[in-house]
Structures are given as structure tokens and as C-alpha cells.
Amino acid sequence: MNNINPTPLDEYGEVLDVKHVFWKELKKRKKRIIMLAAVAFVWALFCLIIMRPGFTLSIYGFWLVVFPLIFLFLWLAIIYSGIRKAFWQQLATKYGWEYSPLKDISDEKGLLFAVGNSEEAYNGIKGEYKNHPFHIFEYSYTVGSGKHKSTYSFTVFEIKFTGTFPHLYLNYKGDWHSNAPSMFSELAKITLPSEFENKFKLYSPKEYEIETLQIFTPEIFALLLDSKWNHDMEFVNGELVIYRKKRFNSFTELDAELAKIKKFIDILSPLLNRFKLAQIGDISHSLER
């Protein structure tokens, strides 16, 4: 599949490391940055001198004082965003995939996409791996508000299979993040190897224990432990959705991550392609938030 977007090499050059290129761009624009910072300082000093003290302490006075500084940070954020976009466009070109600046997540069934608000899916690349539709994108959401607002960012890897299977969620405990199903969900009680249970928590719908253990075999447990697996994953709606609480900044790091995931897919794909889920009465095979 050919990339429909031209690689913007003329603007930033080859972007193998986002932070490295951003730092180079800052050095190229050093004089302008110093000038804007000086203007912001002089403007703030001017405002503090001529304004009544009460006004400078108000919310309107505060924003008026820091306006030039906000402009500076906004300009730098636009540069950084452009470099990240170039990184993903060039990545798509290297893989022979297609780049998309945004991804529609309205049909996503994973627990990850049912958490928080202000959800955004962006910088996506899509193609195929061994005839499996494959999509990689960045995703973020927020929880809370005001001073208690937190934003969580992920890199998501989605692989489509021809089989059908129950909704399973494997949580990696090491990143202190979980999209656990609702406490009212009826979950299967599955005994896992102690070494595996220390690092992961596996959620499965009640009555689908057999199907779960047909996927999570001793060989899969061993592979995840041996590869030092540090991702969450969901089996849902005919897809394997793997996500890590991290935004990748270098091609080398992301390519190594993708190689690890491809190895996992190579082992699982024969099973997941032929897996045919049989509904057990009226018992749901989905996990709910």
C-alpha cells in the first residue's frame, strides 16, 4: 500500500528521533526564541508597572500579562507537533503503509476507549502484516478536571483476525495503569501461574474460562514472561488491541516494539484465525466498563 501523503523531508529532514530534531529546530530558531522571550519579559514588566495591583491579580490581568509567553509556547508546540507528524509520515513510508492524521474510534469496543473524556486518536499508520489489517496510532484521554485533571497517552497497535473470540483483557501491572471492567461485571475465576500473576491480571467474562485458556496457553504465558512483555492487551471484536502507556519518539525504539509484537502475532495468528466463538446461552462474552 502506497503512502498518500508526501514525506515532508524538505521541512525537517529525516526524523528518526523526534526529540533530537526538535532540539535542532530550537537551535536554528535560537535568536527568534530569545527575542520573543525578551518581548514577553518586557511586556510583563510594563503591565506590572502601569496596571493597578488589584487588576494584575485578577484572572484577566494574569492572562494579559502572560499573553506573549503563551504565544511563544504555542509556537513551539506547533513546531513539535509538526515534527511528530513528519515522524509518523516517514514511518508510514518506510513500512509502505498509509498515514492518517486522525482515526475514528466511534466503533472501537475495547475497554481503553470507554475511559475518561476528551479522547483523541491521531498520527495513525495502517497497512497489512501477513494479510492481517494492522493499524498503529497514538491515543490519549483525560480524567478529572481543574487541578485534578490528568491526561493519559498511549501508542495503540490493532491487528484484525478472521476468527471470533471472547472479550479478554490482560493488564500489565508494571505501568500502574488499568482499564479494569466494571466492579459489577461477572468475571471468570482463572488460576494463573504465580510468576505470571505477579506481573499481570487477566480479565475474562464468566463461563468463558475454557475459551480463555485456549488462547492463554502455557506457551503464551512463557512467551510473555521471556520477552519481558510490558503492554496491556485486549482480544475484542475479532481484533487484538495492544497498547502501551508511552508515546514513541524514535524510529529504532518503535521498530523494536513492532518486531516484538509481530513475533507475538506470528504465534497467535493460526489460533485466532480459526477460533470460532460459540455463545453460551444468553451469557455475554463481553467485558463492560
C-alpha positions as CSV (number, residue, x, y, z in Angstrom):
1,M,0.0,0.0,0.0
2,N,1.5,3.4,-1.0
3,N,1.5,6.3,1.3
4,I,-0.9,9.0,0.1
5,N,1.0,11.8,1.9
6,P,4.4,13.0,0.7
7,T,7.1,12.7,3.2
8,P,8.0,16.3,4.4
9,L,11.8,15.9,4.2
10,D,12.2,19.4,2.9
11,E,10.9,21.0,6.1
12,Y,12.5,19.0,8.9
13,G,14.7,16.5,7.1
14,E,14.7,12.8,8.1
15,V,13.0,12.4,11.5
16,L,14.5,9.4,13.2
17,D,14.3,10.8,16.7
18,V,11.6,13.4,17.5
19,K,13.3,15.0,20.4
20,H,16.6,15.2,18.6
21,V,15.1,17.0,15.6
22,F,13.1,19.3,17.9
23,W,16.2,20.3,19.7
24,K,17.9,21.1,16.3
25,E,14.9,23.2,15.3
26,L,15.2,25.2,18.6
27,K,18.8,25.9,17.9
28,K,18.0,27.0,14.4
29,R,15.4,29.4,15.8
30,K,17.5,30.5,18.8
31,K,17.6,34.2,18.0
32,R,13.9,34.3,17.4
33,I,13.1,32.5,20.6
34,I,15.4,34.8,22.6
35,M,13.7,37.8,21.0
36,L,10.2,36.5,21.8
37,A,11.2,35.7,25.4
38,A,12.6,39.2,25.8
39,V,9.5,40.7,24.4
40,A,7.4,38.6,26.8
41,F,9.5,39.8,29.8
42,V,9.4,43.5,28.8
43,W,5.6,43.2,28.2
44,A,5.1,41.6,31.6
45,L,7.2,44.2,33.3
46,F,5.3,47.0,31.5
47,C,2.0,45.6,32.6
48,L,3.0,45.3,36.2
49,I,4.2,48.9,36.3
50,I,1.2,50.6,34.6
51,M,-1.6,48.4,35.9
52,R,-3.4,48.7,39.2
53,P,-2.2,46.0,41.6
54,G,-5.7,44.6,42.0
55,F,-6.1,44.1,38.3
56,T,-2.9,42.2,37.8
57,L,-4.0,39.8,40.5
58,S,-7.3,39.1,38.7
59,I,-7.7,36.4,36.1
60,Y,-8.0,38.9,33.3
61,G,-4.9,40.7,34.4
62,F,-2.9,37.5,34.7
63,W,-3.8,36.4,31.1
64,L,-2.9,39.9,29.8
65,V,0.5,39.8,31.5
66,V,1.4,36.3,30.2
67,F,-0.1,36.6,26.7
68,P,3.2,36.9,24.8
69,L,4.6,34.0,26.8
70,I,1.6,31.9,25.8
71,F,2.2,32.8,22.2
72,L,5.8,31.7,22.5
73,F,4.8,28.3,23.9
74,L,2.0,27.8,21.4
75,W,4.5,28.5,18.5
76,L,6.9,25.9,20.0
77,A,4.1,23.4,20.4
78,I,3.1,23.8,16.7
79,I,6.7,23.1,15.7
80,Y,6.9,20.0,17.9
81,S,3.5,18.7,16.6
82,G,4.8,19.2,13.0
83,I,7.9,17.1,13.8
84,R,5.8,14.3,15.3
85,K,3.6,14.3,12.2
86,A,6.6,14.1,10.0
87,F,8.0,11.2,12.1
88,W,4.8,9.2,11.6
89,Q,4.5,10.1,7.9
90,Q,8.1,9.0,7.3
91,L,7.4,5.8,9.3
92,A,4.5,5.0,7.1
93,T,6.7,5.5,4.0
94,K,9.4,3.1,5.5
95,Y,6.8,0.4,6.0
96,G,4.9,1.1,2.7
97,W,1.8,1.9,4.7
98,E,-0.7,4.8,4.7
99,Y,-0.6,7.8,7.1
100,S,-3.7,9.3,8.5
101,P,-3.6,12.4,10.9
102,L,-6.8,11.3,12.8
103,K,-8.6,8.0,13.5
104,D,-12.3,7.4,14.0
105,I,-12.7,5.5,17.3
106,S,-16.5,5.6,17.4
107,D,-16.8,1.8,16.6
108,E,-14.0,0.7,19.0
109,K,-15.1,-1.8,21.6
110,G,-12.0,-2.0,23.8
111,L,-12.1,-1.0,27.4
112,L,-9.4,1.5,26.7
113,F,-11.8,3.6,24.6
114,A,-14.5,3.7,27.3
115,V,-12.4,5.6,29.8
116,G,-12.3,9.3,30.5
117,N,-13.1,12.2,28.2
118,S,-11.5,14.4,25.6
119,E,-10.5,11.3,23.7
120,E,-8.2,11.8,20.8
121,A,-6.8,9.3,18.3
122,Y,-4.2,10.7,15.9
123,N,-1.0,10.1,13.9
124,G,-2.2,6.8,12.6
125,I,-0.5,4.5,10.1
126,K,-2.2,1.5,8.6
127,G,-1.3,-1.4,6.4
128,E,-1.0,-5.2,6.5
129,Y,1.2,-7.8,8.1
130,K,0.9,-11.3,6.7
131,N,-2.6,-10.5,5.3
132,H,-3.8,-9.1,8.6
133,P,-5.0,-5.5,8.6
134,F,-2.7,-3.6,11.0
135,H,-3.2,-0.1,12.5
136,I,-0.9,1.8,14.8
137,F,-1.9,5.2,16.3
138,E,-1.4,7.5,19.2
139,Y,-4.3,7.8,21.7
140,S,-5.0,10.0,24.7
141,Y,-7.8,10.7,27.1
142,T,-8.3,12.8,30.3
143,V,-9.8,12.2,33.6
144,G,-10.8,14.7,36.3
145,S,-10.9,18.4,35.9
146,G,-9.2,21.6,37.1
147,K,-6.2,20.9,39.3
148,H,-7.1,17.2,39.4
149,K,-7.1,16.8,35.7
150,S,-4.8,14.1,34.3
151,T,-4.0,13.1,30.7
152,Y,-3.0,9.5,29.7
153,S,-1.2,8.9,26.4
154,F,-0.8,5.6,24.6
155,T,0.5,4.0,21.5
156,V,-2.0,1.5,20.2
157,F,-1.4,-1.5,17.9
158,E,-4.5,-3.1,16.4
159,I,-4.5,-6.3,14.4
160,K,-7.6,-7.8,12.8
161,F,-8.1,-11.6,12.6
162,T,-10.7,-13.8,10.8
163,G,-11.8,-15.7,13.9
164,T,-14.1,-14.7,16.8
165,F,-13.2,-14.9,20.4
166,P,-14.4,-13.6,23.8
167,H,-13.5,-10.2,25.1
168,L,-10.4,-10.7,27.2
169,Y,-8.2,-8.0,28.9
170,L,-4.7,-8.6,30.1
171,N,-3.4,-5.8,32.3
172,Y,0.3,-5.3,32.8
173,K,0.7,-4.2,36.4
174,G,4.1,-2.6,36.0
175,D,2.9,0.7,34.5
176,W,0.4,1.3,37.3
177,H,-2.5,1.7,34.9
178,S,-5.6,-0.4,34.4
179,N,-8.8,-0.3,32.4
180,A,-10.4,-2.9,34.6
181,P,-14.0,-3.9,33.8
182,S,-16.8,-2.5,36.0
183,M,-17.0,-4.0,39.5
184,F,-20.5,-5.2,38.6
185,S,-19.1,-7.4,35.8
186,E,-19.4,-11.1,36.2
187,L,-15.8,-12.3,35.7
188,A,-14.3,-15.8,35.3
189,K,-12.1,-17.0,38.1
190,I,-9.0,-18.3,36.4
191,T,-5.9,-19.8,38.1
192,L,-2.7,-18.5,36.6
193,P,0.9,-19.4,37.2
194,S,2.2,-17.4,40.2
195,E,5.1,-15.9,38.3
196,F,2.7,-14.7,35.6
197,E,0.1,-13.5,38.2
198,N,2.7,-11.3,39.9
199,K,3.1,-9.2,36.7
200,F,-0.3,-9.4,35.0
201,K,-4.0,-9.6,35.8
202,L,-6.3,-11.4,33.3
203,Y,-9.9,-10.5,33.0
204,S,-12.4,-12.8,31.2
205,P,-16.2,-13.0,31.1
206,K,-17.8,-15.6,33.4
207,E,-18.4,-19.0,31.8
208,Y,-15.7,-18.5,29.1
209,E,-12.9,-19.9,31.1
210,I,-12.2,-22.7,28.6
211,E,-12.0,-20.3,25.6
212,T,-9.7,-18.0,27.6
213,L,-7.3,-20.8,28.4
214,Q,-7.3,-22.0,24.8
215,I,-5.8,-18.6,24.0
216,F,-3.7,-18.1,27.1
217,T,-1.8,-21.4,26.9
218,P,1.3,-22.2,29.0
219,E,3.4,-21.4,25.8
220,I,1.9,-17.9,25.7
221,F,2.5,-17.4,29.4
222,A,6.1,-18.3,28.9
223,L,6.5,-16.1,25.8
224,L,5.1,-13.0,27.6
225,L,7.5,-13.6,30.6
226,D,10.5,-14.4,28.5
227,S,10.0,-11.3,26.2
228,K,9.6,-9.0,29.3
229,W,6.2,-8.0,27.9
230,N,5.2,-4.6,29.2
231,H,1.9,-3.9,27.4
232,D,-1.8,-4.2,28.1
233,M,-3.8,-6.1,25.5
234,E,-7.4,-6.8,24.7
235,F,-9.0,-9.5,22.5
236,V,-12.2,-7.9,21.3
237,N,-14.5,-7.8,18.3
238,G,-12.1,-10.0,16.2
239,E,-9.2,-7.8,17.0
240,L,-6.1,-7.9,19.1
241,V,-5.6,-4.5,20.6
242,I,-2.2,-4.0,22.2
243,Y,-1.4,-0.7,23.9
244,R,1.5,0.8,25.9
245,K,1.3,3.9,28.1
246,K,4.0,5.6,26.1
247,R,4.5,7.9,23.1
248,F,7.4,6.7,21.0
249,N,9.9,9.3,19.9
250,S,12.5,7.3,17.9
251,F,12.2,5.0,14.9
252,T,14.6,2.5,16.4
253,E,12.5,2.1,19.6
254,L,9.2,1.9,17.8
255,D,10.6,-0.6,15.2
256,A,11.9,-2.8,18.0
257,E,8.5,-2.7,19.7
258,L,6.8,-3.6,16.4
259,A,9.2,-6.5,15.9
260,K,8.2,-7.9,19.4
261,I,4.5,-7.6,18.6
262,K,4.9,-9.2,15.2
263,K,6.6,-12.2,16.9
264,F,3.6,-12.5,19.2
265,I,1.2,-12.3,16.2
266,D,3.1,-15.0,14.4
267,I,2.5,-17.4,17.3
268,L,-1.1,-16.4,17.9
269,S,-2.5,-15.9,14.4
270,P,-3.1,-19.6,13.5
271,L,-5.3,-20.0,16.6
272,L,-7.1,-16.6,16.4
273,N,-7.9,-17.0,12.7
274,R,-9.6,-20.3,13.2
275,F,-11.2,-19.6,16.6
276,K,-15.0,-19.6,16.4
277,L,-16.8,-18.4,19.5
278,A,-19.9,-20.2,20.5
279,Q,-22.3,-18.0,22.6
280,I,-23.1,-19.7,25.9
281,G,-26.9,-19.2,26.3
282,D,-27.6,-15.6,26.9
283,I,-24.4,-15.0,28.8
284,S,-22.4,-12.1,27.4
285,H,-18.9,-12.7,26.1
286,S,-18.0,-9.0,26.5
287,L,-16.4,-7.0,29.3
288,E,-18.0,-3.7,30.3
289,R,-16.8,-0.6,31.9
